[in-house]
Amino acid sequence: MIYPFEFMLHRAFFLFLIFHLPLIGLSQDKKVVFIILDGIPASELESVSTPNLDEIAKIGGYTRAFTGGEKGGESETPTISAVGYNSLLTGTWANKHNVWDNDIASPNYTYWSIFRLMREARPKSKLAIYSTWEDNRTKLLGEGMAETGNLKLDVVFDAFEKDTVSFPHDFDKEYIKKIDGLVSYEAAYSIKTHAPDLSWVYLEFTDAVGHRYGKSPQLTSAIKLADEQVGRIWEAIKFREEKFEEEWLIWITTDHGRKAPEFKEHGGQSDSEREIWMVTNAQNLNNRFNSRDASMVDILPSLIDFLEIPVPEIQRKNWDGSTLLNK
């Protein structure tokens, strides 16, 4: 027997379901994957068949962009790998984040990475990294350091470059190719099954090939392989969106260009070394993205806007970039 008070409770719950279930059904978890494909010149990317990147760009967009800060100005930033990664991670140029080369000797953690911003805003969020290079986590993100608020990631898949038994190092760096394959498969599997809220995927082989061969059939093949690896991750994202009604943003870029015409080296301020590119499935891209005025430091504000997380004003006002998404 249901007594009057219990009846009222049941009735109230029933009315709640009637009026709120449609809203619950429409709500979506927002999740982000950003991918860095190391050292691919925009002109080379555009000359190669990349069906997976093309499919993503068709949904959202593709643009050429720049890195390296203000040429000749205070923010001029070397076009070097770790330097570029940290400009993406913090939304600032090297004069602020203080990473000037791949040694990563003394990062300035005052400028929070996107992982710390996410952790501070949503402490229960699941953070993931899938990387060919351990320093991305231990030095750039500063995992476990007091200076980064003892940041801890939930999913870690990296450091295989140190396993010389499973991946013996060779002159042509085929071991990097194998590690990239492993990283891409694990990232796809992890995203499909565990769906971290924020994931960084880093793949290195294209840069290794660029240094060894420059503009060449070998670089073309490496770019095609990178596209296949992105495709695995993209398929996992589409699976999550279809089966779980989640909303995913994928943002793919490179960390630097290469010195023309050979496309072997990088680090300087030539136009070809400063030129990067971006591919994303975001559909609300603004005019700055489409006019090719975007830069590496614009990616962090864009990811933050998509995630809709609060950012301390002291952090936001020190960003060197601004969002590439329409509000």
C-alpha positions in Angstrom: 0.0 0.0 0.0 1.3 3.5 -0.9 0.6 6.0 1.8 -0.3 9.7 0.8 3.2 11.0 1.5 4.9 8.2 -0.5 2.4 8.8 -3.2 3.3 12.4 -3.4 7.0 11.4 -3.7 6.3 9.0 -6.5 4.2 11.6 -8.3 6.9 14.3 -7.9 9.5 11.9 -9.3 7.2 11.0 -12.2 6.7 14.6 -13.0 10.5 15.2 -12.8 11.0 12.5 -15.4 8.4 13.9 -17.7 9.9 17.4 -17.7 13.6 16.5 -17.4 14.2 13.4 -19.4 14.3 15.2 -22.8 17.0 17.5 -21.4 18.9 14.5 -20.0 18.7 12.8 -23.4 20.1 15.9 -25.2 23.0 16.4 -22.8 26.4 15.4 -24.1 29.8 14.9 -22.6 32.4 17.0 -24.3 35.8 15.4 -24.9 39.0 16.5 -26.7 41.8 14.7 -28.5 44.7 16.8 -29.9 47.3 15.2 -32.0 50.8 16.4 -32.9 52.3 14.9 -36.1 55.9 16.0 -35.9 57.6 18.1 -38.5 55.3 17.9 -41.6 55.5 20.9 -43.9 52.1 22.2 -45.1 53.1 22.0 -48.7 54.1 18.3 -48.4 50.9 17.4 -46.5 48.8 19.0 -49.2 50.6 17.1 -51.9 50.0 13.6 -50.4 46.8 11.6 -50.3 45.5 11.8 -46.7 41.9 10.4 -46.8 41.4 10.5 -43.0 42.7 14.0 -42.5 40.6 15.0 -45.5 37.4 13.5 -43.9 38.0 15.4 -40.7 38.7 18.6 -42.5 35.5 18.2 -44.6 33.5 18.2 -41.4 35.4 21.1 -39.8 38.3 22.7 -41.6 41.9 22.8 -42.7 44.2 25.9 -42.7 47.8 26.8 -42.9 49.0 28.6 -39.7 52.2 29.7 -38.1 54.4 29.1 -35.1 57.6 30.9 -33.9 56.1 33.9 -32.2 56.7 37.4 -33.5 59.7 37.3 -35.8 62.3 39.8 -34.5 60.1 40.6 -31.5 60.2 39.7 -27.8 58.1 36.6 -28.3 60.3 35.1 -31.2 60.3 31.4 -30.5 62.6 28.7 -32.0 60.9 26.4 -34.5 61.9 23.4 -32.5 59.8 20.4 -31.4 59.4 20.6 -27.7 59.2 24.4 -27.9 56.2 24.1 -30.3 54.5 21.5 -28.1 54.7 23.8 -25.1 53.3 26.7 -27.0 50.3 24.5 -27.8 50.1 23.2 -24.2 50.2 26.7 -22.5 48.9 29.1 -25.2 52.1 31.1 -24.8 55.4 31.7 -26.7 58.8 30.8 -25.4 59.5 34.1 -23.7 56.8 33.1 -21.2 56.9 29.3 -21.0 60.8 29.3 -21.1 61.2 26.1 -23.2 63.8 27.0 -25.8 65.0 23.6 -27.1 64.5 19.9 -26.7 66.5 19.8 -23.5 63.5 21.4 -21.7 65.9 22.6 -19.0 63.8 25.0 -17.0 60.1 25.3 -18.0 58.1 28.1 -16.4 55.1 26.3 -14.9 53.5 29.6 -13.9 51.7 29.3 -17.3 49.4 26.3 -16.8 49.2 23.6 -19.4 45.8 22.6 -20.7 46.0 19.5 -18.6 46.4 21.5 -15.4 43.6 23.8 -16.4 41.4 20.8 -16.9 42.4 19.2 -13.7 41.8 22.3 -11.6 38.4 23.0 -13.2 37.2 19.4 -13.2 39.2 17.4 -10.6 37.5 14.1 -11.6 38.2 14.5 -15.3 40.2 11.7 -16.9 43.4 12.9 -18.5 45.4 10.8 -21.0 48.7 10.9 -22.9 49.8 8.5 -25.7 53.3 9.6 -26.7 56.5 8.4 -28.4 58.5 10.7 -26.1 58.4 10.5 -22.3 59.6 14.0 -21.8 56.3 15.3 -23.0 54.7 14.1 -19.8 57.6 14.3 -17.3 59.1 17.6 -18.3 56.6 19.7 -20.3 53.5 18.7 -18.3 55.7 18.3 -15.2 53.7 15.4 -13.9 53.9 15.0 -10.1 55.8 18.2 -9.6 54.8 20.7 -6.8 55.2 23.5 -9.4 52.3 22.0 -11.4 50.1 21.3 -8.5 51.2 17.7 -8.4 49.4 17.1 -11.7 48.7 13.4 -12.2 47.4 11.9 -15.4 45.0 9.0 -15.4 46.1 7.2 -18.6 49.8 7.1 -19.5 51.3 5.3 -22.5 54.8 6.5 -23.3 58.5 6.0 -22.7 59.0 3.2 -25.3 61.9 5.0 -26.8 63.8 3.9 -23.7 63.0 0.3 -24.3 66.0 -0.7 -26.5 65.3 -4.4 -26.1 61.8 -4.3 -27.6 62.7 -1.4 -29.9 66.4 -1.6 -30.8 67.6 1.8 -32.1 68.6 1.9 -35.8 70.1 4.5 -38.1 66.9 5.1 -40.1 64.9 5.2 -36.9 62.5 2.5 -37.9 62.1 1.9 -34.2 60.3 5.2 -34.0 58.0 4.0 -36.8 57.1 0.9 -34.7 56.6 2.9 -31.5 54.2 5.3 -33.4 52.2 2.3 -34.6 51.9 1.0 -31.1 51.0 4.4 -29.7 48.3 4.9 -32.3 46.7 1.5 -31.7 46.7 2.0 -28.0 45.3 5.5 -28.3 42.5 4.2 -30.5 41.7 1.3 -28.2 41.8 3.5 -25.0 39.6 6.2 -26.5 37.1 3.6 -27.8 36.9 1.8 -24.4 37.7 4.4 -21.8 36.9 7.7 -23.4 39.3 10.1 -21.5 38.0 13.6 -21.3 41.3 15.1 -22.6 43.9 13.2 -24.6 47.2 14.1 -26.2 48.6 11.9 -28.9 52.1 12.5 -30.1 53.7 10.8 -33.2 57.3 11.4 -34.2 58.3 9.3 -37.2 57.5 12.0 -39.8 60.1 14.3 -38.2 62.7 11.5 -38.1 62.2 10.9 -41.8 62.4 14.6 -42.6 65.7 14.9 -40.9 67.1 11.9 -42.7 65.7 12.3 -46.2 64.0 15.8 -46.4 61.6 16.2 -49.3 61.5 12.7 -50.6 59.4 9.6 -51.3 60.3 8.4 -47.8 58.6 11.6 -46.3 55.6 11.0 -48.5 55.2 7.5 -47.3 55.7 8.6 -43.6 52.9 11.2 -44.1 50.6 8.6 -45.5 51.3 6.3 -42.6 50.6 9.1 -40.1 47.3 9.6 -41.8 46.5 5.9 -41.3 47.4 6.2 -37.6 45.1 9.3 -37.3 42.4 7.3 -39.0 42.4 4.6 -36.2 41.9 7.3 -33.6 39.2 9.0 -35.7 37.3 5.7 -36.0 37.3 5.4 -32.3 35.9 8.9 -31.9 33.2 8.2 -34.3 32.3 5.0 -32.5 32.0 6.9 -29.2 29.9 9.6 -30.7 27.5 7.1 -32.3 27.2 4.7 -29.4 27.4 7.0 -26.4 26.1 10.4 -27.7 29.3 12.1 -26.7 30.6 15.2 -28.4 34.2 15.0 -29.4 36.6 17.6 -30.7 39.7 16.4 -32.6 42.5 18.9 -33.4 45.5 17.9 -35.4 48.6 20.0 -36.1 52.3 19.9 -36.6 54.9 21.5 -34.3 57.0 23.3 -37.0 57.7 23.4 -40.7 61.1 22.7 -42.3 63.7 24.8 -44.1 63.1 25.0 -47.8 63.9 23.7 -50.3 65.4 20.5 -48.9 63.0 20.3 -45.9 65.6 18.6 -43.7 66.3 21.0 -40.9 64.3 23.4 -38.8 64.7 25.8 -35.8 65.1 29.1 -37.6 62.6 31.8 -38.6 62.3 31.3 -42.3 58.8 31.3 -43.6 58.8 27.6 -44.4 60.1 26.8 -40.9 57.4 28.9 -39.2 54.6 27.6 -41.3 52.4 24.9 -39.7 48.9 23.6 -40.4 45.7 22.6 -38.6 42.9 20.1 -39.2 39.8 19.9 -37.0 36.3 18.6 -37.0 35.1 21.8 -35.3 32.2 23.3 -37.3 32.0 26.7 -35.6 35.4 28.0 -36.8 35.7 31.7 -37.0 37.2 34.0 -39.6 40.7 34.0 -38.2 40.9 30.3 -38.8 39.6 30.5 -42.3 41.8 33.5 -43.2 45.0 31.6 -42.2 45.9 34.0 -39.5 45.8 31.3 -36.9 48.9 30.3 -34.8 50.0 27.5 -32.5 49.0 29.5 -29.4 45.4 29.7 -30.6 44.8 26.0 -30.1 44.7 26.0 -26.3 42.0 28.8 -26.1 40.0 26.9 -28.7 40.1 23.6 -26.8 39.1 25.4 -23.6 36.2 27.1 -25.3 34.9 23.8 -26.6 35.2 22.2 -23.2 33.5 25.2 -21.5 35.7 25.0 -18.4 36.4 28.0 -16.2 39.9 29.4 -16.3 41.5 31.7 -13.7 41.7 35.2 -15.1 45.4 35.4 -14.3 45.9 32.5 -16.6 43.6 33.6 -19.4 45.0 37.2 -19.6 48.5 35.8 -20.1 47.6 33.7 -23.1 49.3 34.9 -26.4 46.5 33.3 -28.5 42.8 33.5 -28.8 40.0 31.1 -29.7 39.5 30.0 -33.3 35.9 29.1 -32.5 32.8 31.3 -32.8 31.2 31.8 -29.4 
